[in-house]
Amino acid sequence: MTAIRVTKISEGKYEVIVAMQTTTKHLVMLSHDYYQELSRSYVSEEKLIKKSFIFLLERESNTMILERFDLQIIGDYFPEFEEKIKRSLS
């Protein structure tokens, strides 16, 4: 079973703990503009980040996810990211 916990540290900065066989910790940055572009405020920033981690975990293990990154770079690795996230939130 996978548990994903997202905690806001400060404006635009979040700590994400992914508990699986190996627990990992990640620092994720999310700009307000990118949050609006993806979610149109339909969900909280924390929910957007959690859904983004679910997306990532469908493609790689939690130990392969960068320890520190801006949410926007996921699309650099997985071009389908934005479209799939937007669809999952609508």
CORRA-V913726 format. One record per pair of residues at least 24 apart in sequence whose ideal C-beta (glycine too) atoms are under 7 Angstrom apart, sorted by the first residue. I is the first residue (numbers start at 0). J is the second residue. Records with the same first field share a line. If there is no record, write none. Layout:
I = J  J
This chain:
1 = 56
3 = 49  52
5 = 45  48  49
7 = 45
13 = 45  48
15 = 48  52
17 = 52  61
19 = 61
21 = 61  62
23 = 61  62  64
25 = 64  66  67
26 = 66  67
27 = 68  70
28 = 69  70
29 = 70
33 = 70  71
37 = 81  84  85
38 = 88
41 = 88
42 = 88
50 = 84  87  88
51 = 84
54 = 80  83  84
